[in-house]
């Protein structure tokens, strides 16, 4: 899950950098960035839950 967190965070970084460099229009990636942020939040929440031990196998 930590790898998924890193990859989602890096994906957001590159999309934002692409917009800043004017390689892509913001409206082309806004929805993708939002979805990536949601995936990142879910992943982080899952990692925290696992670390607490509040999960059932």
Helices and strands as residue ranges (DSSP letters): H 2-20, H 26-52
